[in-house]
Every structure is written in structure tokens, then in C-alpha cells.
Amino acid sequence: MTDGRLDRDTLEALVRAEHGDPFAVLGPHPEGEGTLIRAYLPAALKVEVIDAESAALLGEMQPGAIPGLFTLQLDQRPAYRYRIHWADAVQETEDPYAFGPLLGDMDLYLFAEGNHRELGQVFGAQPVLHDGVAGVRFSVWAPNARRVSVVGGFNGWDGRRHPMRLRMPSGVWELFIPRLTPGEVYKYEILGADGVLPLKADPLARATELPPATGSVVAESMQITWHDQAWMAQRAAHQGHDRALSIYEVHVGSWRREGDGEESRPLSWHELGDQLIPYVQDLGFSHIELLPIMEHPFGGSWGYQPLSQFAPSARFGSPEDFAVFVDRCHQAGIGVILDWVPAHFPTDAHGLGQFDGTALYEYAHPFEGFHQDWETNIYNLGRNEVHGFMLASALYWLRSFHIDALRVDAVASMLYRDYSRKHDEWIPNRHGGRENLEAIDFLRHLNDVVIHEVPGALVIAEESTAWPGVSRPTAEGGLGFAYKWNMGWMHDSLNYMAEDPVNRGHHHHQMTFGLLYGFSEHFILPISHDEVVHGKRSLLDKMPGDRWQKFANLRLYLSFMWSHPGKKLLFMGCEFGQWREWNHDQGLDWYLLRYAEHQGLQNLVRDLNGLYQQEPALHQLDGQAQGFQWLIGDDAQNSVYAWLRLDREGQPVLVVHNFTPVPRPGYRIGVPLDGTWQVALNSDAEHYAGSAAGSREGIASEGFGSHGQAYSLVLDLPPLGALILRPQPVTFG
């Protein structure tokens, strides 16, 4: 017999997969004193209904008015499941359309408000036990879709098999698929206003297929036993403004690779734990900063065009593997910083763009929603749901993976509506200005929420303009970041270093200018990946002169950086002087460490980190003017700079730089304390493959005042070299 209760329009909507309310048609429905069960299972040969407890046969479903439609009338409403006979298998499963609404009203309310901070644990694909049945609960936001289905190998990628329920007014679609298990690959088939869209990956997937495949993967809840309690308890102190933060920036896929040539592969998280962590420990860096490891379709974006804001890339292992890596870093006393991208996302068809056939995650107008430089879409952070989506992403990494800091990429592009646009290609804000008020509100909210909900974690801004108060608290009108990258210092100092030393006297101000604003923010001094690609040359190759001068200049520059106010960041390979630009498809040139100059440079970085950690004067008052005092800032003729760094007690460290290849014997510099000053570091020492020129031992002060100080030292300045000296403590015997 056929099911004559469905009209032709409903039947055609089922066949065409256009029915927007499958629960109104499928599953159990009261019929008199009994129950009518209806299933739409295209390609099924026969369907039986069996008792959920005993597996006793309750009846065979009858074919309906269209192929694949089956019905059965029962006198009661028992707990049941299906026994489905396919051409090649028999499947037993509960009826997805026998379950009531899944997400709680509070979940939907908080999501619509933009304040659901546990989206990664609630939305997307979540293995759950629902009404005593194990399976996977799917939920996805697509408010303008006419129909959304979960598709995958488990249903032959057939959008007719698992259409979802729409929860109004939130625009969230949901479905529980019984007996589905973690590891299944899935996507969403979405019917928009103009037809079926390309299959979409899950915006809230917690795992993905290995690129170039683009499917989302059902992930289990992470089961990891953390061993980093000691680190987490002290994290706020480890990362305070008065601590020595020295950051090693790493692109995971190219730090070191296994194998040769095109057959090489990136290291896994386990291998990185065995190799990268001891390396960073040995060199004395306090933190590792990872270029984005959120799943991204194009490896050439280096991770800065991610599409899965909740999933670590499958290129390096599972989410659990990544969590174990972070745990091992913490046990080794190393913090982990993640680059995170809330500014824009790529236009790949399976991604967030036009997700339900409309501009959902992005601004609709191209003057607001399309980034011309990167050919990407711009998040509409003024929309509550998008604001909440990105806020939940940040919290997910910080909480689920114990990440210590997020470095927010491209903040400048978020702050200004006219960023990198012509005068007639941007839309002013509601006040007629150029500021992106929605993005500013998001960044301030993000920073306040992180301070409150993840104590001790940091949020760092890559911000390249003169926007005031980036690292000032929001209560004082700032954006609330913990630190800001000092891009101005980086550009000025690298431009100066590229000059032939004979010309440096004419550019003397480039090395002093940064200290005019050096205490206006909490700064990180970044020599990042962006400075060693796209024809900019490697850090070593930027240096002028012959081979000896290049190495001496780089040793001098790193000494300048480590002794300058501000926390430190150095991109991988710069620490041993890689000659070629960074290539994301190749490992670093580790063979160079066979040569004395490269080994010497690495030795210098190790010693700079050690001195930076040991000397409170070099880090304790980084963001405060009282921690710095100029001695010589105007000797342009000799290209010499000298200053004091001071700790809270006023204990000094003397820093002197000679930016010419001319040795300068007998150079007098004023100091505040009488006694012997010990050379703690000479960048021209033999240990660093230098020429062993310049002062190397303790220097006794003289009662001759100089540079506003009561005493002075007479130093031999090495060519293209730096000296760092500290006063020896006075002993009484």
C-alpha cells in the first residue's frame, strides 16, 4: 500500500531534496491511537522495523508513493530501530527523525547573542550519548538556507538521506545521526536560494582530512592527561611584563623535514617534541611561536588563510598529538604562542564564503568584505554570530590546548576601513570615519574576555600603524592587548643595517628614533618570517660587506636587538645565519652549522638569551622609561651608541655598539658606579667566530666624569661589535 497522506508537492520536495522541514514528514507521527513511521531511504531494497530492546520484528515497512519512501503503521509507539537492506549490506540503526530537538534554548540564545564561549564543545560534529543511543550530533549555522543535509561516506554523499532540522529564530540546523562514530568524513550539502551550493566543510570541525582533501572529520572529545600543572600555576608570572620573553618563531612544516627533495615530509608533532623542544631549550628561548596551525587549504599561505578555526592541521598529526606537544613544551619550561587570524579567510568554494548562499561570515559589499591585497574575504565582526564564532575560536585554543598566547595577525587591516584601499573604494563607518568600529569592539571584547576567563594567557597584536593605546587596558581607552609588535623599530633598524657602514652616519637617527616612542606600548621587537621572503633576502644576506662583515654585522645587530628595550622575536634560521630566503616547502639549511661562522652566530644567540634571562636590567623595566638611560646617542661620526639598562633597584648594565668596521681603542664612556666593570658579552669574541678584538676582561673605572656620569670607563670597541658590561659587586673582606 502507498502513503496517501503526503501531497504531491511534499513528495516532489523529498525527491528533489528541497523539503525544509524533514521532521514534519519523516520519523514517527501519531496516527489515531497508534503511530505512523515514515522513512526516506533512496536505494534501500527493504526496511524492517525492529524493537529497540529485543530486536523482535515489529513489521516490514511498505514502499511509498516514490522510490525510497517507506511507511509502517503500528498500533502503539514503541522504541524502535531500522533494519535496512541495501544492495551490499544490512544496516541496523535508530531513526534520526525519532529524536526531539537537540541543542538547548540557552545554547541557541548565547549563540545568537554572540556570547557562546564553548562553541567548539557544543556545535559542529559532537559524539554524544543521546537518549541512551551513541552517535553524532551535528549543528551548523545557515539561516538563509532552504535545506541543509549532512553528507558523507556513511550515506553515499546523498543529501536526501540526512536533511537537518532548522531551529528558529537562530538559523541553526541540527541532526543526530545514531551509531555514527569518530573518524567519519563529512560535509554539509546546502540548498540556497539559487540552488545547491558546493559542499561546505564544517566551520566548527575539530578535525579535518589531510589537504588537499577538504572534508571535515568527526573528532572525539580529546582524552589527554596533562602534566603541565606547575607551568600553568606559574604562567602569569612567566609571561609578565617584567620577565624576559624571547620568542623563537617557527613554521612547523619547514623547520626540519624528514627525507630529501620532493619526497621529504614535515615532522609530526611527536617528532617535533623530540627535536624542536630540546633545540629551543638549548638556545634559551622562553617561547615558541607557531605560524598558524589551524587547518588551511593552501600551504603557500603559511597558514595565514585558515578555514578551520577550531581544527589543528592534519599535516602534523591529530588534535591530541598537538595537545601532547604543548604539554611537553610546558614541562620543558617553554611557552607556546599561536598565530591566529580573525581578519580574513580564503574564498575556497568549500569554505565560509557565501556559506548559505549569502554573505554570512563576510561583509556583503566588496568595499567592506573583500581584501584586495590577499584576495580573501573579511569577517563581518559586527554580526553577533560571527563575533561569537571568532571569540569562541580564541578561547578554544587557549583553554583546550593550554596555549599561552595568541598573536593576532593583521590587526592594522582590521582597524581601518580604508586599509590598502583607494579613496573611492571604502565605506565610512556610521560616524563618517575610517575606523572599523565593529572590529575594534571585537578586539577589545576579546582581550577583556581572555583576561577574565584564561588568567595568565596573553593576546599580542601585529599592528603596524600608530594607533594609540594598543597595549593599554580597555578601561583606559586602549585595545587591551598584552603586547604590540614594534614594526617601526624593525623597519628602521633593518634599513640602517642595510647601509654600507661608511654611510651609516647619515642615517644615525634610524637607530635612535624608536626610543622616542619605545615606552608608549609594551613592545615585542620582531624579526619575523615576513622579513626573509619575497625577495627581501635572508637576515644574514641583508647585511652589507664581505663575508666577514656580514657575520659581524649580524652579530652586532642581534646584540643591539637583545639589549634594546622590548621583548624579542626571531624567526627560525636567523639564529645560525641561513644564506637563502626561507622556503616553506624546504627544511632549514642545517648543514651550515658545520661552519665556524654559523656555529658562532648560534653560540651568540644562546649567550644573548642567557644574559637576557640572567640580568634583570635587560628585561625588568622593558616598558618603562626609568629602565633606560642614554649615554651616547649623538656620535654619528663614529656610529657609536651607548646606553644603560637599569633594574628596579637601579642596578645598571652598560651597552655599547660600534656600527663601523673601524676598531675604536680608548673610547671613553661615562658610568654611574665606581669599581670594576666586567665584559659580560663581546660580539666579536672568538667563540662567536669573531676577530677577538675589543675589551674582554674587567675594566676599572676612572674618577674622570663623562656623559653626565661621575665615573668613566676607557674601552676598546671592536669593529662592527657590541660590548655589554656589568659592574662587579663590591666585596668586603
FENFEN-V535991 format. One record per residue. N is the residue number from 0. BURIAL is b if it has 24 or more other C-alpha atoms within 12 Angstrom, else e. Layout:
N:BURIAL
N:BURIAL
This chain:
0:e
1:e
2:b
3:e
4:e
5:e
6:e
7:e
8:e
9:b
10:b
11:e
12:b
13:b
14:b
15:e
16:b
17:b
18:b
19:b
20:b
21:b
22:b
23:b
24:b
25:b
26:b
27:b
28:b
29:e
30:e
31:e
32:e
33:e
34:e
35:b
36:b
37:b
38:b
39:b
40:b
41:b
42:b
43:b
44:b
45:b
46:b
47:b
48:b
49:b
50:b
51:e
52:e
53:e
54:e
55:e
56:e
57:b
58:b
59:b
60:b
61:b
62:b
63:b
64:b
65:b
66:e
67:b
68:b
69:b
70:b
71:b
72:b
73:b
74:e
75:e
76:b
77:b
78:b
79:b
80:b
81:b
82:b
83:b
84:e
85:e
86:e
87:e
88:e
89:e
90:b
91:e
92:b
93:b
94:b
95:b
96:b
97:b
98:b
99:e
100:b
101:b
102:b
103:e
104:e
105:e
106:b
107:b
108:e
109:b
110:b
111:b
112:e
113:b
114:b
115:b
116:b
117:b
118:b
119:b
120:b
121:b
122:b
123:b
124:b
125:b
126:b
127:b
128:e
129:b
130:e
131:e
132:b
133:e
134:b
135:b
136:b
137:b
138:b
139:b
140:b
141:b
142:b
143:b
144:b
145:b
146:b
147:b
148:b
149:b
150:b
151:b
152:e
153:b
154:b
155:e
156:e
157:b
158:b
159:b
160:b
161:b
162:b
163:b
164:b
165:b
166:b
167:e
168:e
169:b
170:b
171:b
172:b
173:b
174:b
175:b
176:b
177:b
178:b
179:b
180:b
181:b
182:b
183:b
184:b
185:b
186:b
187:b
188:b
189:b
190:b
191:b
192:e
193:e
194:e
195:b
196:b
197:b
198:b
199:b
200:b
201:b
202:b
203:b
204:b
205:b
206:b
207:b
208:b
209:b
210:e
211:e
212:e
213:b
214:b
215:b
216:b
217:b
218:b
219:b
220:b
221:b
222:e
223:e
224:e
225:e
226:e
227:b
228:e
229:e
230:b
231:b
232:e
233:e
234:b
235:e
236:e
237:b
238:b
239:b
240:b
241:b
242:b
243:b
244:b
245:b
246:b
247:b
248:b
249:b
250:b
251:b
252:b
253:b
254:b
255:b
256:b
257:e
258:e
259:e
260:e
261:e
262:e
263:e
264:e
265:b
266:b
267:b
268:b
269:b
270:b
271:b
272:b
273:e
274:e
275:b
276:b
277:e
278:b
279:b
280:b
281:e
282:b
283:b
284:b
285:b
286:b
287:b
288:b
289:b
290:b
291:b
292:b
293:b
294:b
295:b
296:b
297:b
298:b
299:e
300:b
301:b
302:b
303:b
304:b
305:b
306:b
307:b
308:b
309:b
310:b
311:b
312:b
313:b
314:b
315:b
316:b
317:b
318:b
319:b
320:b
321:b
322:b
323:b
324:b
325:b
326:b
327:b
328:b
329:b
330:b
331:b
332:b
333:b
334:b
335:b
336:b
337:b
338:b
339:b
340:b
341:b
342:b
343:b
344:b
345:b
346:b
347:b
348:e
349:b
350:b
351:b
352:b
353:b
354:b
355:b
356:b
357:b
358:b
359:b
360:b
361:b
362:b
363:e
364:e
365:e
366:b
367:b
368:b
369:b
370:b
371:e
372:e
373:e
374:e
375:b
376:b
377:b
378:b
379:b
380:b
381:b
382:b
383:b
384:b
385:b
386:b
387:b
388:b
389:b
390:b
391:b
392:b
393:b
394:b
395:b
396:b
397:b
398:b
399:b
400:b
401:b
402:b
403:b
404:b
405:b
406:b
407:b
408:b
409:b
410:b
411:b
412:b
413:b
414:b
415:b
416:b
417:b
418:b
419:e
420:e
421:e
422:e
423:e
424:e
425:b
426:b
427:e
428:e
429:e
430:e
431:e
432:e
433:b
434:b
435:b
436:b
437:b
438:b
439:b
440:b
441:b
442:b
443:b
444:b
445:b
446:b
447:b
448:b
449:b
450:b
451:e
452:e
453:b
454:b
455:b
456:b
457:b
458:b
459:b
460:b
461:b
462:b
463:b
464:e
465:e
466:b
467:b
468:b
469:b
470:b
471:b
472:b
473:b
474:e
475:e
476:e
477:b
478:b
479:b
480:b
481:b
482:b
483:b
484:b
485:b
486:b
487:b
488:b
489:b
490:b
491:e
492:b
493:b
494:b
495:b
496:b
497:b
498:b
499:b
500:b
501:e
502:e
503:b
504:b
505:e
506:b
507:b
508:b
509:b
510:b
511:b
512:e
513:b
514:b
515:e
516:e
517:b
518:b
519:b
520:b
521:b
522:b
523:b
524:b
525:b
526:b
527:b
528:b
529:b
530:b
531:b
532:e
533:e
534:e
535:e
536:b
537:b
538:b
539:b
540:b
541:b
542:b
543:b
544:e
545:e
546:e
547:b
548:b
549:b
550:b
551:b
552:b
553:b
554:b
555:b
556:b
557:b
558:b
559:b
560:b
561:b
562:b
563:b
564:b
565:b
566:b
567:b
568:b
569:b
570:b
571:b
572:b
573:b
574:b
575:b
576:b
577:b
578:b
579:b
580:b
581:b
582:b
583:b
584:b
585:b
586:b
587:b
588:b
589:b
590:e
591:e
592:e
593:e
594:e
595:e
596:b
597:b
598:b
599:b
600:b
601:b
602:b
603:b
604:b
605:b
606:b
607:b
608:b
609:b
610:b
611:b
612:b
613:e
614:b
615:b
616:b
617:b
618:b
619:b
620:b
621:b
622:b
623:b
624:b
625:e
626:b
627:b
628:b
629:b
630:b
631:b
632:b
633:e
634:b
635:b
636:e
637:b
638:b
639:b
640:b
641:b
642:b
643:b
644:b
645:b
646:b
647:e
648:e
649:e
650:b
651:b
652:b
653:b
654:b
655:b
656:b
657:b
658:b
659:b
660:b
661:e
662:b
663:b
664:e
665:e
666:b
667:b
668:b
669:b
670:b
671:b
672:b
673:b
674:e
675:b
676:b
677:b
678:b
679:b
680:b
681:b
682:b
683:b
684:b
685:e
686:b
687:b
688:b
689:b
690:b
691:b
692:b
693:b
694:b
695:b
696:e
697:b
698:b
699:b
700:b
701:b
702:e
703:e
704:e
705:e
706:b
707:e
708:b
709:e
710:b
711:b
712:b
713:b
714:b
715:b
716:b
717:b
718:b
719:b
720:b
721:b
722:b
723:b
724:b
725:b
726:b
727:e
728:e
729:e
730:e
731:e
732:e
